[in-house]
Amino acid sequence: MRTSSFCSDGSCVGVAIGSDEVRVVDTKSEGVLSFTTREWAAFVAGVKAGEFDLP
């Protein structure tokens, strides 16, 4: 699992990439979001393209 470089006091976001699933974990709430690898690739492409940039 990869964790954010912005982790502090045990509050981290981690990403675990499997062969057919990507899980995003919030260590503070212990919640998990699951995505297909195709959904994750589309999200990452959107981030790189600036689709989620704040105004």
Backbone as CSV, one residue per row, in Angstrom:
resi,resn,N_x,N_y,N_z,CA_x,CA_y,CA_z,C_x,C_y,C_z
1,MET,0.845,-1.176,0.000,0.000,0.000,0.000,0.890,1.239,0.000
2,ARG,0.520,2.177,-0.805,1.217,3.469,-0.834,0.426,4.447,0.021
3,THR,1.121,5.232,0.812,0.449,6.240,1.619,0.893,7.629,1.183
4,SER,0.044,8.593,1.459,0.321,9.970,1.092,1.548,10.490,1.819
5,SER,2.307,11.344,1.161,3.466,11.978,1.800,3.023,13.081,2.760
6,PHE,1.719,13.375,2.784,1.176,14.395,3.674,0.601,13.810,4.950
7,CYS,0.920,12.563,5.278,0.417,11.919,6.491,0.962,12.623,7.729
8,SER,0.098,12.743,8.728,0.546,13.271,10.010,-0.330,12.708,11.105
9,ASP,0.260,12.412,12.229,-0.460,11.914,13.398,-1.328,10.697,13.103
10,GLY,-0.916,9.844,12.196,-1.666,8.641,11.892,-2.871,8.841,10.998
11,SER,-3.096,10.066,10.546,-4.210,10.341,9.632,-3.674,10.295,8.207
12,CYS,-3.899,9.175,7.556,-3.321,8.985,6.226,-4.356,8.477,5.234
13,VAL,-4.049,8.682,3.990,-4.805,8.082,2.901,-3.837,7.134,2.204
14,GLY,-4.285,5.901,2.010,-3.457,4.910,1.347,-4.149,4.359,0.130
15,VAL,-3.357,3.914,-0.835,-3.880,3.321,-2.060,-3.210,1.962,-2.247
16,ALA,-4.042,0.933,-2.393,-3.552,-0.412,-2.662,-4.028,-0.807,-4.052
17,ILE,-3.080,-1.080,-4.935,-3.410,-1.409,-6.318,-3.219,-2.904,-6.529
18,GLY,-4.324,-3.573,-6.862,-4.284,-5.000,-7.151,-4.394,-5.227,-8.649
19,SER,-4.521,-6.478,-9.045,-4.588,-6.787,-10.469,-5.906,-6.375,-11.111
20,ASP,-6.989,-6.349,-10.328,-8.287,-5.977,-10.896,-9.073,-5.010,-10.030
21,GLU,-8.444,-4.507,-8.970,-9.140,-3.612,-8.051,-8.157,-2.643,-7.402
22,VAL,-8.634,-1.429,-7.157,-7.843,-0.429,-6.435,-8.644,-0.026,-5.214
23,ARG,-7.994,-0.041,-4.059,-8.667,0.347,-2.823,-8.007,1.589,-2.249
24,VAL,-8.851,2.537,-1.856,-8.379,3.755,-1.218,-8.831,3.682,0.238
25,VAL,-7.867,3.807,1.153,-8.134,3.626,2.574,-7.875,4.921,3.324
26,ASP,-8.809,5.287,4.192,-8.641,6.420,5.102,-8.345,5.830,6.469
27,THR,-7.104,5.947,6.925,-6.724,5.313,8.189,-7.406,5.945,9.393
28,LYS,-7.844,7.176,9.257,-8.502,7.854,10.370,-9.892,7.260,10.633
29,SER,-10.648,6.990,9.570,-11.997,6.469,9.742,-12.083,4.978,9.440
30,GLU,-10.993,4.406,8.942,-10.932,3.005,8.549,-11.929,2.678,7.449
31,GLY,-12.360,3.677,6.703,-13.237,3.460,5.560,-12.430,3.048,4.346
32,VAL,-13.075,2.316,3.434,-12.412,1.852,2.224,-13.307,2.138,1.023
33,LEU,-12.715,2.697,-0.020,-13.392,2.856,-1.303,-12.736,1.903,-2.289
34,SER,-13.546,1.198,-3.064,-13.011,0.253,-4.050,-13.381,0.690,-5.455
35,PHE,-12.421,0.570,-6.358,-12.612,0.943,-7.758,-12.046,-0.154,-8.637
36,THR,-12.602,-0.286,-9.836,-11.962,-1.163,-10.810,-10.700,-0.452,-11.299
37,THR,-9.791,-1.202,-11.871,-8.575,-0.563,-12.381,-8.906,0.413,-13.509
38,ARG,-9.947,0.134,-14.258,-10.380,1.035,-15.341,-10.910,2.346,-14.772
39,GLU,-11.718,2.268,-13.705,-12.229,3.483,-13.054,-11.084,4.304,-12.473
40,TRP,-10.124,3.616,-11.855,-8.980,4.307,-11.251,-8.146,5.011,-12.323
41,ALA,-7.928,4.346,-13.439,-7.152,4.947,-14.532,-7.854,6.196,-15.056
42,ALA,-9.180,6.164,-15.158,-9.931,7.337,-15.612,-9.818,8.474,-14.602
43,PHE,-9.862,8.155,-13.317,-9.712,9.172,-12.272,-8.324,9.814,-12.329
44,VAL,-7.304,8.997,-12.414,-5.924,9.517,-12.463,-5.723,10.382,-13.707
45,ALA,-6.277,9.964,-14.838,-6.175,10.760,-16.062,-6.859,12.113,-15.873
46,GLY,-8.014,12.131,-15.192,-8.718,13.385,-14.913,-7.914,14.303,-14.014
47,VAL,-7.259,13.727,-13.009,-6.412,14.531,-12.110,-5.264,15.152,-12.898
48,LYS,-4.609,14.353,-13.718,-3.487,14.851,-14.506,-3.914,15.919,-15.510
49,ALA,-5.151,15.824,-15.985,-5.666,16.793,-16.959,-6.208,18.062,-16.303
50,GLY,-6.216,18.085,-14.968,-6.665,19.269,-14.258,-8.171,19.366,-14.055
51,GLU,-8.892,18.276,-14.280,-10.353,18.285,-14.151,-10.833,18.592,-12.733
52,PHE,-9.994,18.358,-11.743,-10.394,18.543,-10.362,-9.698,19.724,-9.686
53,ASP,-9.015,20.543,-10.469,-8.318,21.709,-9.908,-9.308,22.686,-9.304
54,LEU,-8.931,23.254,-8.197,-9.765,24.290,-7.571,-9.633,25.590,-8.344
55,PRO,-10.700,26.397,-8.336,-10.618,27.673,-9.079,-9.619,28.638,-8.450
